[in-house]
Amino acid sequence: MLDLYEKIQEACAKIRHEFSDTPRVGIILGTGLGDIVEELEVEATLDYKDIPHFLTSTATSHRGRLVCGRLAGVPVVAMEGRFHLYEGYSLKDITLPVRVFKELGAELMIVSNACGGLNPYFNAGDLMVIEDQINLLGDNPLIGINDDRLGPRFPDMCEPYDQAWIDRTVKIARERDINIHKGVFVAVAGPNLETRAEYRYLRMIGADVVGMSTVPEAIVAVHCGLKTVGLSVVTDMCLPDALKPSNVQEIIAVANEATPKLIAVVDGIIREFNHTRMA
Amino acid sequence: MVSTPRTAKAAHDEGQLLQQAFEYVTSRSGDFALGTRPTTAIILGSGLGGLADQIAEPIALSYEDIPGFGVSSAGGHRGDLILGYLGHSQVIAMAGRFHRYEGWSNNQIAFPVKLMARLGAGKLIVSNAAGGVNPKLRVGDIVVIRDHLNFMGTCSFLGFGNFLGLGDSTQSQQVPNSNLSADQPTLGPNPGPASQAGDVQKCPSLQRAAGIYDPQMSCEAVRIGTRGGFNVYPGTYLATLGPNYETRSEYRMMRRIGADVAGMSTVPEVLAGSAAGMRILGLSMVSNVANPDQPIKADHAEVLEAGAGAAVKLESIVRGVLDLGVPDLSVQDLGMRAT
């Protein structure tokens, strides 16, 4: 972990060179959810390959660029395309953008993902605000000698997602007539989808949705002291006793359909954020 | 992800390093009767280093000087291998240990245990500070580990490719390998039973975890608690990678799947000790309790403080169990366990 500090500084220097505003919110966009970028008043766009130490995204429907601009008047940076453990990257590299958000001055991270629904009361296309998480990745982004400049050795995880923001997010969704669940996100390494037995297991241990991302970013956000709002789009239902073969095109189609709802909620969060700060 | 299977060469290199470490320790052991008297290995975990100061006639060897050893980076841990006596028993104690969250591989963590077995230790007492998952547990309670759940993400006992990359240069052992994703399970070398009866070569990977923790020493530990008027519960230890503490949902999961305490150590060492034919006593000191419905922040200072309070209890257990003088496992015992 000791080389991270310099990496963060170098990445930030490049971004600051292109985008002089201090971003107040960092956004990470998951599978099929990249359209939020259309809502941005874009001021600068950086390909990941042009940012020092950033990885290149290989996953389906992830583009691989950092979009800097304003959303509802608030300066933000958005990752269009993210990195996953199943791509073969290390969790330290995957989570570097989170530390970069923090270093750039962001006060809030909004992280979104497409996930499978385990809770039988959910439906494909539903939104869920992440209340808590379970790490079944078999790995952790904080392994190695801790750099105390970046955060504590043993971060507490009793509130990985900010409770006040969870409540506000639910309120924001309701005001826009969007049904939103609260629930537990479990992360697995992937890339294969789960077996029926694994879905039963994940449900039994208390998960509402399952995905292959987000948990490392949330752990690092806690480590570096960045408040997090997690938003999941349930793109297919994983009910072990009525399981159909899944199709990544369908998943992306559902994600695209749900995108307007997600955009409305993210937009609402950023407005609320701006308002909360002003008050 | 490029990963290298553990090869015969890696096993050979580790064997050589083990030999160098063995020669280093024996050359500095003075009057300490290595290999001739029953010896107990003790690993002192978070905040429990106080026991190290009570070892009589100590010979302390710094980890930095022992071939194959790394240097512990966690708060509250020192880094000495101490030869000496507790009561009438001959002990080898590790003050300071290695953790997966520091970046060490399972092989690197197992190395000192293999060395202590090689030095003649037939019993292993391992202690740790752990979070109480079972709601009956209170801060300061002691749990005797009777079984464990390995949530370290990789098969813990079998050797790992990481060790390979470090070669046999002792210098390179000082830096933890940060690329744990390269872990590749293959069979590691068997250091053989503690008594140097080289005829027992059980395949350690076939060891059932349920048979790893010694019933006799465990029962004695519970009895000592009863006599001493403090709580000692038999329980199941769940090992995570760490370093972050658990989320509330993770604690709920642990309760549901049958864990009593959760921590970030012990399992790799215990599996190595078991493979080497040692009798094992695992002790957890409950340093904080998980209360998933009423989140309270965990902090490392609290862990250390609770450790100081429970040290007296652990000490009396360790002394009591040592005084019991349980014999090392015989060749027949090992044969029966390896099914």
Interface residues (C-beta under 8 A of the other chain):
Chain A: M1 L85 G88 S90 L91 K92 D132 Q133 I134 N135 L137 G138 D139 N140 L142 I143 G144 I145 N146 P152 R153 F154 P155 D156 M157 C158 E159 P160 V184 M204 I205 G206 A207 I219 V222 H223
Chain B: M1 S73 A74 G75 R100 Y101 E102 G103 M152 G153 T154 P176 S178 N179 L180 S181 L241 G242 P243 N244 Y245 E246 T247 R248 S249 E250 R252 M253 R256 I257 P295 I296 K297 A298 D299 H300
